[in-house]
Amino acid sequence: MGTRFRLFMVFAGAMFVVAVFTYPIWRPAPVEDRDITEFAGISAELQADFQRLEESIQQDYLAMRLEDDDMAKQLLIARLTSPEVLPPEQQALPPVEGAVIIGEGQFGPLQLAQDDERMLPPFSELYGSAGALTIYQFVDGRRLLYIENLNIINGPNLWVSLSLSPNPLTSDDFGREDIDLGPSLAASGSMSYEVPDVPRGLEISDYYSVIIYERDYGIIFSVASIK
C-alpha cells in the first residue's frame, strides 16, 4: 500500500511540473485577447451576415450588448434584415402645383460643429443615412414633407420627427413641442408625410431639423438640418 501511494505521489508531482512549464501553451486566452466574432442568440443566417460586417462594427455591437443586451440584439437584427421597399407609386412625389418650397435639407450621420463641445453618443457610428428632404407649403396652409432617395441603417421602430433643435444628438434633445410625423415608411426609397399644424405660439420656421430616430430606445439615427 505504501509503495503504491509513493508511486502515485511521484506521478502527481511529475504531472504538476509538466503543467506548470506548459501553462503558457495551453492556458485560455484572457477575454480581452480573444477574437470574438459571434453574436449569440441570432439565427445562423444572420450570424453569417454579422460576420461579414466590418470588424469595428462587430465590436461596437458586442460592446453595446454588455450595456443593453436586448437593445443590441434588436438593433442588429433590424440592420441585418432586408428592409421593406415601398412600391414605386407610393414613392412618387404627390402633386405640388401651386405650392412653394419652405425648407430643404440633406440627411446624414450625427455630426458636431467645430465649436460644439458636446460628445457624440456612444455607438453613433452604427447609425446614419443619406437622402434629401423638401418641405412644401400650399396656398391653403397645408404642408408636405417629401423625403427623396433615403438610404438609412434599418432599425426596429424608426420614426420621423420635426425638431426644434438644430443639431439633436440624443433623446435629451427631444422637446415636448417636437412634431412626430409618423413611422418611417421604409429604410430606402422616397416617401411623403403631411405636416400637421405646429403648436400654438410657434411657426414652422422655428423647426430647425428633421430627425429619424429609433422610438423604442430613443436613439437618433440621422439628422437633416432645414435650410
Backbone torsions as a table, in degrees:
resi	resn	phi	psi	omega
1	MET	NA	-42.1	-179.9
2	GLY	-65.4	-37.9	179.7
3	THR	-63.5	-45.0	179.6
4	ARG	-61.6	-40.6	-179.4
5	PHE	-63.9	-42.1	179.8
6	ARG	-64.5	-40.3	177.9
7	LEU	-63.0	-40.6	179.0
8	PHE	-62.2	-42.8	-178.7
9	MET	-66.6	-38.3	177.1
10	VAL	-62.9	-43.9	-179.3
11	PHE	-64.1	-45.1	-179.8
12	ALA	-62.2	-40.3	178.9
13	GLY	-64.1	-40.5	179.2
14	ALA	-63.8	-42.2	179.1
15	MET	-64.1	-36.9	179.1
16	PHE	-64.0	-43.9	179.5
17	VAL	-62.0	-43.6	178.9
18	VAL	-61.3	-43.5	-178.8
19	ALA	-62.7	-41.0	-178.9
20	VAL	-63.8	-44.9	-174.9
21	PHE	-77.6	-21.0	179.3
22	THR	-101.7	2.8	-177.2
23	TYR	-55.0	-43.0	180.0
24	PRO	-59.0	-21.8	-178.4
25	ILE	-83.0	-45.8	-172.3
26	TRP	-99.3	-8.2	-176.1
27	ARG	-61.8	144.1	176.1
28	PRO	-67.5	143.4	179.9
29	ALA	-69.7	142.1	173.8
30	PRO	-55.7	153.3	-177.0
31	VAL	-54.3	-42.1	-175.3
32	GLU	-70.9	-15.3	-179.7
33	ASP	-95.7	-9.1	-175.9
34	ARG	-79.4	145.1	177.6
35	ASP	-88.1	86.5	-177.3
36	ILE	-90.8	116.5	-178.9
37	THR	-129.1	14.7	179.2
38	GLU	-110.2	144.6	176.5
39	PHE	-118.3	97.4	-173.9
40	ALA	-65.2	148.3	173.9
41	GLY	98.3	1.0	176.0
42	ILE	-115.0	164.9	-175.7
43	SER	-65.5	161.2	180.0
44	ALA	-62.0	-36.3	179.3
45	GLU	-64.2	-46.7	179.1
46	LEU	-68.8	-31.4	177.3
47	GLN	-61.0	-41.1	177.9
48	ALA	-64.6	-40.2	178.0
49	ASP	-65.8	-38.5	178.7
50	PHE	-60.6	-42.6	-177.2
51	GLN	-72.5	-12.1	175.0
52	ARG	-87.9	-9.6	175.8
53	LEU	-69.1	159.5	175.7
54	GLU	-58.7	146.3	-175.8
55	GLU	-58.6	-39.4	-179.1
56	SER	-63.9	-34.9	178.3
57	ILE	-70.4	-41.7	176.1
58	GLN	-56.3	-47.1	-177.1
59	GLN	-65.9	-33.1	177.0
60	ASP	-64.3	-43.7	178.3
61	TYR	-65.2	-38.7	178.5
62	LEU	-66.7	-38.1	177.0
63	ALA	-68.3	-39.5	177.3
64	MET	-61.0	-35.6	-178.3
65	ARG	-62.9	-32.0	178.0
66	LEU	-66.3	-26.9	-179.7
67	GLU	-90.1	-40.1	-178.6
68	ASP	-153.1	97.4	-174.1
69	ASP	-60.8	-46.0	-177.0
70	ASP	-65.7	-44.0	-179.2
71	MET	-60.7	-47.6	-179.1
72	ALA	-60.5	-42.3	-178.4
73	LYS	-65.9	-46.7	-177.5
74	GLN	-67.0	-40.1	178.8
75	LEU	-66.1	-40.5	-179.5
76	LEU	-67.0	-45.0	179.7
77	ILE	-59.5	-43.3	179.6
78	ALA	-63.2	-40.7	-179.3
79	ARG	-63.2	-39.8	-174.6
80	LEU	-86.9	-7.0	179.8
81	THR	-91.4	133.4	-179.0
82	SER	-57.6	123.1	-176.7
83	PRO	-73.3	156.6	176.1
84	GLU	-70.8	141.7	177.9
85	VAL	-116.6	128.9	179.9
86	LEU	-71.8	145.6	174.0
87	PRO	-60.3	150.8	-177.7
88	PRO	-53.3	-37.8	-178.1
89	GLU	-66.7	-26.7	177.8
90	GLN	-83.8	-13.4	178.6
91	GLN	-90.7	-15.2	-175.8
92	ALA	-67.3	147.3	176.4
93	LEU	-68.0	125.6	176.6
94	PRO	-62.2	163.3	178.5
95	PRO	-57.4	129.9	-179.0
96	VAL	-127.3	23.4	178.6
97	GLU	-59.2	132.0	179.2
98	GLY	85.4	-8.9	179.9
99	ALA	-85.8	155.2	176.2
100	VAL	-115.4	149.9	178.3
101	ILE	-83.3	123.2	-179.3
102	ILE	-113.4	0.1	178.8
103	GLY	-171.7	145.3	177.0
104	GLU	-142.4	160.6	178.7
105	GLY	-171.9	170.5	178.8
106	GLN	-126.1	128.6	176.7
107	PHE	-76.6	146.9	177.5
108	GLY	-164.5	177.4	178.7
109	PRO	-69.4	166.5	178.5
110	LEU	-63.7	134.0	-179.5
111	GLN	-139.8	158.1	177.1
112	LEU	-115.2	138.1	172.8
113	ALA	-67.6	159.9	-176.1
114	GLN	-60.0	-31.2	-178.1
115	ASP	-95.9	9.5	179.9
116	ASP	-90.0	117.3	-175.2
117	GLU	-91.4	2.7	177.3
118	ARG	-71.4	166.3	176.1
119	MET	-107.0	142.3	175.8
120	LEU	-63.5	148.2	179.8
121	PRO	-62.5	153.0	175.1
122	PRO	-57.5	143.1	175.3
123	PHE	65.9	17.8	-179.0
124	SER	-64.9	-18.4	177.2
125	GLU	-70.2	-11.1	179.1
126	LEU	-81.4	-11.2	-175.2
127	TYR	-117.3	169.2	177.5
128	GLY	146.2	165.7	-178.9
129	SER	-162.6	173.3	171.7
130	ALA	-136.2	153.6	179.9
131	GLY	150.3	168.7	-178.2
132	ALA	-123.2	154.6	175.7
133	LEU	-131.8	150.2	175.5
134	THR	-138.2	134.8	176.4
135	ILE	-110.2	123.3	179.7
136	TYR	-106.6	145.2	173.3
137	GLN	-125.2	130.3	-178.1
138	PHE	-93.0	166.8	-178.2
139	VAL	-60.0	-35.7	-177.6
140	ASP	-81.7	5.1	177.0
141	GLY	97.5	-12.9	178.6
142	ARG	-64.7	150.0	178.3
143	ARG	-128.8	146.2	-179.1
144	LEU	-131.7	128.4	173.2
145	LEU	-100.9	122.5	179.3
146	TYR	-116.1	121.5	176.9
147	ILE	-103.3	126.2	-173.5
148	GLU	-117.7	133.5	175.7
149	ASN	54.4	45.4	176.7
150	LEU	-69.7	139.9	173.8
151	ASN	-143.3	100.9	-172.0
152	ILE	-124.8	147.6	170.6
153	ILE	-59.6	126.8	-174.3
154	ASN	-71.7	148.3	176.4
155	GLY	-134.0	164.3	-175.7
156	PRO	-69.6	-27.3	-175.8
157	ASN	-152.0	69.1	-176.3
158	LEU	-82.0	137.4	178.5
159	TRP	-128.9	156.0	178.2
160	VAL	-109.6	137.0	-175.4
161	SER	-146.3	145.8	168.9
162	LEU	-88.9	131.5	-175.3
163	SER	-119.8	143.4	174.4
164	LEU	-75.7	-15.7	-178.1
165	SER	-86.2	135.9	178.2
166	PRO	-73.3	-24.3	-178.4
167	ASN	-149.3	69.1	179.9
168	PRO	-70.1	142.2	-179.2
169	LEU	-117.4	-35.7	-177.2
170	THR	-137.0	176.9	178.5
171	SER	-63.7	-18.8	176.3
172	ASP	-64.7	-21.0	179.8
173	ASP	-88.1	-4.5	177.7
174	PHE	-69.6	139.6	177.7
175	GLY	-114.9	155.0	179.8
176	ARG	-62.0	-23.5	-177.1
177	GLU	-99.9	6.1	169.4
178	ASP	-63.2	152.5	-174.4
179	ILE	-115.0	111.5	173.0
180	ASP	-74.8	128.7	179.3
181	LEU	-95.8	-14.4	178.5
182	GLY	126.9	177.8	-179.5
183	PRO	-67.6	148.6	173.5
184	SER	-62.6	126.0	-174.4
185	LEU	-74.2	-21.9	178.8
186	ALA	-165.5	162.2	177.5
187	ALA	-89.9	-7.8	177.3
188	SER	-149.7	151.9	-179.9
189	GLY	107.4	-160.2	-177.9
190	SER	-120.1	152.0	-177.1
191	MET	-159.9	159.9	-177.9
192	SER	-131.3	152.0	-179.1
193	TYR	-137.6	135.3	169.4
194	GLU	-74.3	132.0	179.7
195	VAL	-94.5	118.2	-179.0
196	PRO	-71.2	171.4	176.8
197	ASP	-61.3	142.4	178.5
198	VAL	-77.9	156.6	180.0
199	PRO	-58.1	153.1	-179.7
200	ARG	-58.0	137.3	179.9
201	GLY	92.6	-6.5	179.2
202	LEU	-118.1	159.5	174.6
203	GLU	-118.9	159.6	178.5
204	ILE	-60.8	-28.3	179.6
205	SER	-70.0	-12.3	177.7
206	ASP	-77.7	-10.5	-178.2
207	TYR	-95.6	120.4	-170.1
208	TYR	-100.1	-11.7	-176.9
209	SER	-154.5	160.4	169.7
210	VAL	-115.2	131.1	-179.2
211	ILE	-120.0	151.5	169.4
212	ILE	-117.3	120.0	-173.6
213	TYR	-134.5	158.3	178.1
214	GLU	-89.1	113.5	-169.0
215	ARG	-71.5	-33.1	-176.9
216	ASP	-68.2	-34.6	-174.6
217	TYR	-116.5	0.3	176.8
218	GLY	66.7	32.7	-178.1
219	ILE	-100.6	126.4	176.3
220	ILE	-82.4	120.4	-179.2
221	PHE	-88.1	-35.0	-174.0
222	SER	-158.2	151.3	-179.3
223	VAL	-134.1	140.9	171.9
224	ALA	-127.8	116.2	175.7
225	SER	-72.1	137.2	-179.4
226	ILE	-89.9	126.9	179.3
227	LYS	-119.9	NA	NA
